[in-house]
Amino acid sequence: MPAVLDNPTSTAPVDPHRFLVRGWVWLGDDQAGVSAVEIWSGDLLVGSTNRLIVRADVCAALALPADTRTGFDFFAHHPGAPAGEKFVLHVSARLATGERLTLTPSAPIAVLKLGLAPNVAATRPAAPTHEAHTARWLHRPADPQRDFGLEIGAFKSPIPGLRPLYFDRFPAYDYEPVHADYWADASALPVHDHALDYVANANVFEHLANPVLALWEWARTVRHGGHLYLVVPDRRHTFDYPRPLTAPAHLMEDFERGTTDSDGTHITDYLDGVDWALWAPDATPAARIAKREELRAAYTAAVAAGEDINIHFHTFELSSFVALLALMNAHPRRPCDLELVDASEFFPASHPSGFLVVLRVKKNVSARVTGWLARRRAHGDPRAVLLPTAQAFAERTHGNRN
């Protein structure tokens, strides 16, 4: 078989507006002549790429050199797919001569029915951009300088359209300095109860060993009717795709056990499970192996010393997040309820590798009054809702942060 389409499959419905295409092609002596891989639905071209990547599993199975590029990984779009019906896909290769070779038989693909809950629209309620969703959900005070909100882990890509206080706990990421207003652990924010309008973050959730604890901590700081705004990488669209999906029940167990970021349970799962051709696409196979073992030694040593590590502890898809939310809302010790009010896959449009969830925080009357008083005492300055223990980020003496 000259090509295989790994994703999408006939058993996993897709959103035809934008869906991930992944697979491989091997044409032997003609491989060097492949100028593009194309995905067709009948006579309609729905996506293509001119970049092949290394697939270690294919190289091993076909006894090819370790740096042979056989894989493809890109997004496609089928504008005319009928709702509730199937459409077909097949893979073709475009040769440098202009000839097109059909490589796979047509596979029937089911259309995803969105609509995750009765209060979530069956189609995207807004464009898949931060600006569209933050304008809809995140409260804007009259003060043009600051929101009563905070963003965690913005690094060099803060969520556009917001004016929060920025919190982080790492002095550097990937050898580049991090800039923030205040130091904070994601699971222990130095903020008064019920005081904020929102907590926002993007590409942070997967870095938490105990994400349930963090979600409830963020909810603690937000007023009744405020929001949690999260963008979470979808494992199917990142280098995490070979790893198994983390079960929501496992995440609840981590909460019950009090798991911390010094937990080494997922080091092997992470380092041996990711697709290193996507993790380090420009590195040689030997360099990837060396980096993997370097990180293994560093993470193992950090855990042995009781220090935190920074890895993708868990993997997520939108459906698993929704299931986790149901478990949290059924927990007998839940401090509040979290209502899913918005969701969007392939988010944001500029880099559609994750999904957006917006949660409304629902609290009792006592919490509502306490939050109102806290914001009133702040006199329009969100820094006034910080606890005395809050430390300026630039003044923090950071420990080990691998």
SVG drawing of the C-alpha trace seen along z (x, -y; Angstrom):
<svg xmlns="http://www.w3.org/2000/svg" viewBox="-31 -54 54 57">
<polyline fill="none" stroke="black" stroke-width="0.4" points="0.0,0.0 1.7,-3.3 -0.2,-5.5 -2.2,-5.3 -4.7,-7.9 -4.4,-7.6 -6.7,-10.5 -9.6,-11.1 -11.1,-7.7 -14.5,-6.5 -15.4,-5.9 -14.5,-9.4 -16.8,-12.2 -15.0,-15.4 -15.9,-19.1 -15.8,-19.7 -15.0,-23.4 -11.5,-22.4 -10.2,-18.9 -6.8,-17.3 -5.4,-15.1 -2.5,-12.8 -0.9,-9.8 2.1,-8.7 3.1,-8.0 5.9,-5.9 6.5,-5.6 9.9,-4.0 12.3,-5.4 9.6,-7.9 9.4,-9.4 11.9,-12.2 9.5,-13.3 6.6,-14.0 5.9,-17.7 2.6,-17.6 0.2,-15.4 -3.4,-16.2 -6.7,-15.2 -9.7,-15.0 -13.4,-14.5 -14.6,-13.2 -13.5,-15.9 -13.0,-18.6 -9.6,-19.3 -10.1,-20.0 -6.4,-20.3 -2.8,-19.8 0.8,-20.1 4.2,-20.3 6.0,-19.3 6.7,-15.8 7.9,-14.9 9.7,-12.0 7.5,-9.1 9.7,-6.9 7.1,-4.1 6.9,-4.1 10.7,-4.1 10.9,-1.1 8.1,0.8 9.5,0.4 13.1,0.7 13.9,-2.9 16.7,-5.2 15.6,-6.9 15.5,-10.4 13.3,-9.4 10.3,-11.8 7.1,-9.9 4.5,-11.6 2.1,-14.4 0.2,-16.4 -2.1,-19.3 -5.6,-20.8 -8.3,-20.4 -11.6,-22.2 -14.7,-20.8 -17.1,-23.7 -19.9,-21.7 -20.2,-18.7 -23.9,-18.1 -24.9,-18.2 -25.6,-14.7 -24.3,-12.9 -20.9,-11.3 -18.4,-12.5 -15.5,-10.6 -11.8,-11.3 -8.9,-9.9 -5.2,-10.6 -3.3,-11.7 0.3,-12.6 1.2,-15.3 4.6,-14.7 7.0,-17.3 6.0,-16.4 2.5,-17.6 1.0,-14.1 -1.5,-13.2 -1.5,-9.7 -4.5,-8.5 -3.0,-6.5 -5.9,-5.3 -9.5,-4.2 -12.2,-6.6 -13.0,-6.4 -16.4,-7.6 -16.1,-10.2 -18.9,-11.2 -19.7,-14.9 -19.4,-15.9 -22.6,-17.2 -21.4,-19.9 -23.6,-21.0 -21.9,-19.8 -24.7,-20.8 -28.2,-22.3 -26.8,-25.8 -23.9,-25.5 -24.8,-26.4 -24.7,-23.6 -22.6,-25.7 -19.8,-28.1 -21.3,-31.2 -18.5,-33.4 -15.4,-33.3 -12.6,-31.1 -10.5,-34.1 -9.7,-35.3 -11.0,-38.8 -14.5,-37.5 -14.8,-35.3 -13.2,-37.6 -15.5,-40.4 -18.5,-38.2 -17.7,-36.7 -15.0,-38.6 -16.3,-41.6 -14.8,-45.0 -14.7,-47.5 -14.8,-51.3 -11.1,-51.7 -9.3,-51.6 -6.0,-50.5 -6.9,-47.3 -9.5,-44.5 -10.4,-42.8 -8.9,-39.7 -5.7,-37.8 -3.9,-35.7 -1.6,-32.8 1.4,-31.8 1.1,-34.3 4.9,-34.1 5.3,-35.9 1.8,-35.4 -0.8,-37.1 -4.4,-36.6 -5.3,-39.6 -7.9,-42.1 -7.4,-41.7 -5.9,-44.0 -5.3,-41.7 -2.6,-41.3 -0.1,-38.7 1.0,-35.8 3.7,-33.2 5.9,-30.9 8.7,-30.2 11.5,-32.7 12.2,-31.3 10.7,-28.9 12.7,-27.2 15.7,-29.4 13.7,-32.7 12.9,-35.0 9.3,-35.2 7.7,-38.6 4.9,-38.9 3.5,-41.2 3.3,-38.7 4.7,-35.3 2.1,-32.6 1.6,-28.9 -1.4,-28.1 -2.9,-26.2 -2.3,-28.8 -3.1,-32.3 -2.4,-35.3 -5.9,-36.8 -8.9,-37.4 -11.9,-35.1 -14.6,-36.0 -12.8,-39.2 -12.0,-38.8 -14.2,-39.0 -12.1,-36.3 -9.1,-34.0 -7.7,-33.3 -4.9,-31.1 -3.8,-29.4 -1.7,-26.3 -1.3,-26.0 -3.8,-23.3 -1.7,-20.4 1.3,-21.5 -0.6,-20.9 -0.2,-17.7 -3.4,-18.4 -5.7,-20.3 -8.8,-19.8 -7.2,-21.5 -6.2,-24.4 -9.7,-24.8 -11.3,-25.1 -8.5,-27.5 -9.2,-29.7 -12.9,-29.5 -12.3,-30.5 -10.9,-33.9 -13.7,-34.7 -17.0,-36.3 -20.4,-34.7 -21.2,-35.0 -17.5,-35.5 -15.7,-33.3 -12.8,-30.9 -11.4,-31.2 -9.1,-28.3 -7.4,-27.2 -6.2,-23.6 -4.1,-21.8 -6.1,-19.0 -3.7,-16.0 -4.8,-14.9 -3.4,-18.1 0.0,-18.3 3.1,-16.1 1.1,-14.4 -1.1,-12.6 0.5,-9.1 -0.1,-9.3 -3.4,-7.9 -6.1,-10.3 -6.1,-10.9 -9.2,-9.6 -11.2,-12.2 -11.4,-9.7 -7.6,-9.7 -7.7,-13.5 -10.1,-13.2 -7.8,-10.6 -4.9,-13.1 -7.1,-15.6 -8.0,-13.2 -4.3,-12.2 -3.1,-15.8 -0.7,-15.3 1.8,-18.1 4.0,-19.2 6.9,-17.2 5.1,-14.0 7.2,-11.9 4.4,-9.4 4.2,-10.8 7.8,-11.4 8.1,-8.1 4.7,-8.5 5.6,-12.0 9.1,-11.5 8.6,-8.1 5.1,-8.9 5.3,-12.1 6.1,-12.3 9.7,-13.7 9.6,-14.6 6.9,-17.2 8.5,-18.1 11.8,-18.9 11.2,-19.0 14.5,-20.6 16.7,-18.2 18.3,-15.0 17.0,-11.7 20.2,-11.4 19.8,-14.9 16.2,-14.1 17.2,-11.0 20.0,-12.9 17.5,-15.7 15.0,-13.1 17.6,-11.5 18.9,-14.8 15.4,-15.8 14.8,-12.4 17.8,-12.8 16.9,-16.4 13.2,-15.5 14.2,-12.4 16.7,-14.4 14.3,-17.2 11.6,-14.8 14.1,-13.0 15.0,-16.4 11.3,-17.2 11.3,-19.9 8.6,-20.7 8.9,-19.7 7.4,-21.3 6.0,-18.7 2.7,-17.9 1.4,-15.8 -1.9,-14.9 -3.6,-14.9 -7.0,-16.3 -9.8,-16.5 -12.9,-18.6 -15.1,-15.6 -12.8,-14.5 -12.8,-18.0 -16.6,-18.1 -16.7,-14.7 -14.2,-16.0 -16.5,-19.0 -19.4,-16.7 -17.4,-14.8 -16.3,-18.0 -19.8,-19.3 -21.0,-16.0 -18.2,-16.0 -19.5,-16.2 -16.8,-18.7 -17.1,-21.0 -16.7,-24.7 -19.0,-26.0 -20.5,-24.9 -18.9,-25.5 -21.2,-25.9 -19.9,-25.4 -21.2,-28.4 -19.0,-28.4 -16.7,-25.9 -14.8,-26.0 -12.6,-23.4 -9.6,-24.1 -8.9,-27.2 -7.7,-29.8 -7.9,-30.3 -4.3,-31.6 -2.9,-28.3 -5.8,-25.8 -4.3,-23.1 -6.4,-23.4 -10.0,-24.0 -11.6,-26.8 -13.8,-26.4 -15.5,-29.2 -16.9,-28.3 -19.3,-30.5 -18.7,-30.3 -21.9,-29.9 -21.6,-30.7 -23.9,-31.1 -25.3,-34.4 -22.6,-34.8 -19.9,-34.5 -21.7,-37.1 -21.7,-39.6 -18.1,-39.0 -17.0,-39.5 -19.0,-42.7 -17.4,-44.1 -13.9,-43.1 -14.2,-44.9 -15.8,-47.9 -12.9,-48.3 -10.5,-48.0 -11.7,-51.4 -11.1,-50.4 -7.5,-49.1 -7.4,-45.3 -4.1,-45.1 -6.0,-45.9 -7.6,-42.4 -4.2,-40.8 -3.3,-39.2 -0.4,-40.6 1.6,-37.5 1.7,-38.5 5.2,-38.9 6.3,-41.1 7.6,-38.7 10.8,-40.6 11.6,-40.4 10.9,-36.7 13.8,-34.4 12.9,-31.4 13.9,-27.9 14.6,-25.1 12.2,-25.2 13.0,-22.5"/>
</svg>
